[in-house]
Amino acid sequence: GETVVKETARIAVLNS
């Protein structure tokens, strides 16, 4: 994604 914060949050969910 273009927004780093949103992208980081998405990855965190995938890694949870």
N, C-alpha and C positions, 0 to 999 in steps of 0.2 A: 504493500500500500504506500501511498504518498506521505501519510502522517506517521511519523516514527513512533509516537506514543501509542496510537491505535495498533500499529503493526506489532509492537512489543507486547501489548496486552493480548493480542490474538495468539502469539507464540506462547505466552505464558499459559493460556488456556489449553493449548495443544500439549504442552509439556506437563500439565497437572496430573 
